[in-house]
């Protein structure tokens, strides 16, 4: 029988990469290390990889709590957001001799403790940074957002645009005379409705009378200037996030039209939970390069500058993100079904690829995802990914007719899961479990209409999808009806709890920092999601209905047990949510376990804690097998 790889091994080998950008000399990215729990900025030039930021620091913004891109190149240095104080620091460009490079000489640029920064852009003409800024007013009020200018010499911070609830993507025209950005207001989320705006600059300062709204009838993201002055942004007024062009005329920028002359049934971006997403760019010949999402998978497409003909570049990866181009290469973060994440480069002429860092192959067998579609309520097609077990559960004397199954419900809920190597999935399949990962109704990557099918129906629609999925898996002999488990984190924890309450199909489940009580969440969660529940559920009277919150339904739990994991520093789903649910289940006489991490927040960053979760969760499930 095959040995199960240890939880420690599968977790520690899994580094993540994000916030990638090409520079004239190479490419830089942020690496998330599970051993230290920190994010560090690295730079690659001519095959040599150098650390830019100090080892004890972490590059991370907390704007909107989810942050986003938190660094940019500034002449011969790098500006980055320090997780510890949320201030912008400066690190020198690495010396030609790696021995002389010293990230420890990094120094702070700003000194404004009440401010946070993200989505940094360098304005070389005025020796300043532009950034999205979030400033704390007082504990009783929401933080205020603005677009700010930061002097690269003095660190002085100046608010240049204010008034919207949220800002994103400040971008300058090539001549530095025009600024565009995305903003949105409560109660909307950026994947529902945003406003695409423009303003003229004079000596770097906005001329308020020139402010213009370019679009507001959809979700607009990632604005870019073309060299000829035209503007391009991603929008979904025709269901799919596609590129639209706003052509510059003497009268300004008239109504947008599809850049590719037709709407393609794919998404050119993922949901904007983080700031600074980059999924399309042009090379020096004018060809458009794009990372698109098509039926759960990422594709790399290049569109001809003249004919707009599409060329699909074949890459051995199932998820691509963070695209950036130099004069010779396209760089992106790549994930696949059987490799760890990595940074890869694509030669723009030969269209051949190479690994810059990461993308290693595990030294243990891997269960590969199989696309698995179901038809759910209202004849809606829902995709999931099925991972077959690599071996029967070790403690069983006979192999069952069908394997035990763990069903995963992703967070968000306006997010998605992808067919990529996941250490948790591999740990469970090595232990004899099948795993199914579902993109229930409301997930991203399948168009705006599908994304909006969850409106008002959270806790009901996706639970129906979960039930349809396990029923079909059982009917197909891919899961044992007496050994079904379900787990989810954050919003997925809410779905998990609702499924355990309303369905008798599941033996047990796991909630990781999951939502259990809607009304207190609505009242106490952070600004970015403070009106999200109004769209997902309804007004406060609907949120207060007992049937909408698991904490009021603990007595009706149909599963045999639930295990909880919660970070005590979580500002999104506050610890009181888990405390209340655990107490309600205990009062109802249900089997419950709870594990708390004092120094974790929304998501567990340290490898040690991730390891403990895997080990405790697997042991919990094993106790309910047959």
C-alpha positions, 0 to 999 in steps of 0.5 A: 500500500502506498505511503501517505505523504506527511502533512508537513511535507505537502505543506512546506513544499508549496510556495505561492507567487503573485504580483509579478511585473517585468522591468527593463532589466528582468522580472520581479515577483512576490513569493509567499513562504508557508514556513515563515508565513511572510511574503518576500519580493524577488528579482530575476535578471539573466538567470540570477534570482535575488531577494529585494526585501529584508528576510524578516519583513513581509510585503503585503497591503491590507487595503480592503483587508485583501490587499493586492499588488503592493510594490512597484519599480522606482528608477533604481529602487523598489517601493513596497508596502511593509505588512508590519506597519502598512507603510511604503518602504524603499529597497535598492536595486540589486547590485551587479555583484550579488554579494554586494546586494543588501536588502537589509538597507531598506528604509521607510518612505512614508510615516503615516500610521493611520494610512494603508497603501496598495496598487502603487504606480510610479510617476517618473515625471514628478518623482512620485508614487500614485496609490490607492490609500485607505485611512482610518478615521476612528473605530466607530467609522469606516475607513476612507479611501482616496487616490494619493500622491507620495513624494519619492524624496520626502514621503509626503502624502497628498490626497488627490482624488476623494469622495468614492467609497472605493478606488482601484487601478490609478493609471497614467497616460503615456504623456503623464497628462491624464489619469484614469481609475476605477471607483465604486460605491456602496452597496456594490462590489467591484464584480457587480458595478463600477465606474470608469473615470478620467481626469486631466492633470496640470503639473501633476494635479487633477483639474476637477472640471475635466473629470469625466465618467467613461462607463458605469453600466457594468463591472469595469476593471484594469484600464490601460492606455494604448500608445495612440491615446485610446483607452482599453478596459475590461467590462461585462455589459455583454455578460463576459469580461471582455476588452472594450476600447474607448477611442480618443477623439477631439470630443473625448472618449465616446461610448466603448465598443468591443476591442475584438469586434465580437464578444468572446464567451470567456472571461479575460479576468478573475474576480477583483478581490485583490487590487492590481490584477493584470491579465492582458498586455500588448507587445511592441508589435501591437499584438494583444496577449491575454490570460482568459478563463474558459470553462474552469481553465486558463488559456494563453491567447495572442491576438494579431495586431492587424487582423485580430486573429486569435492564436492559442499558445499551448502551455502545460498549465491549467491556471495563469495569472499576473501577466506582464511583458518586456520587449522579449518575453511575457511573464506570468504566474503558472499553476498546473495539475501536477506541478507546484506554482511557479513563475514562467517566461514565454519567448515572444518570438518563438512562443516557447516557455521556460521556468524562472522559479518554482514549478517543481514536480512533487516527489509523490504520486498526484491525483489529477482533476477530472472535469465533472459537470452536473445539471442543477436547478433551473437547468443550470450547468455547474462544473466541478473537478473530481480527484480520484483516490490514490489508495483505499483508506488505510484502516479498512480491511476491505476496499469499499465499493466506492471511495469516501468523498470530501466535497470542497466549497470555495470561499467568496462566494463570488470566486472560483476553484481551479484544477491545480495542484492543491496540497490538501487535495493530494494529502486526502487522496493519498489517504484514500479519499476522493475529492470533489471541488465545485464551482457552484452557482455564483462562481466566477469564470462563467459569465456575469449571468452565472455569477449573479445567479446567487443573488438573494439565494446564498445558503440555498442555491449553492447548497442545492448544487452541492446536493445534486453533485454528491447524488450524481457522484454516488449514482456514478459509483464515484463516491460512497453514500455512507462516507460523504464529507463536506468542508469549506472556508469563509463563505464556503464554511457557511455553505458547508454548515447549511448543507450539514443542517439541511441535508442528511447526505453528509456524515460530518464536515469542517468549517474553517473561519466560516460564517455562521450568523448573518446579521452580526456579520453584516454589522461587524465585518470590514468595509469592503464586504459590509454591504455584500450580504444585502446582495447575497441574502437580502435586507436586514429583515431577511438576514435576521430570519432564523432559517438563514443563519446556521447558528439558529439551526444548530439543533437541526444539524443532520450530520454526526459532527463538525470540526472548526478552525478559526484564527483569532485575529480574523477581521473578516469573519470575526472569531465570535462567529465560530465561538457562537456556532460551537456553543450552539452545537454543544448546547444542542448536544452535537459532536463538535471540535474547535481549534483556534490559532491565536496569531492567524487571521483570515486564512492560515499563513504558517505551514505549522498551522496548515499542517495541524489543520490537515492532520486534525481534519483527516483524523476527524473524518477517519473517525466516521468511516463506515 
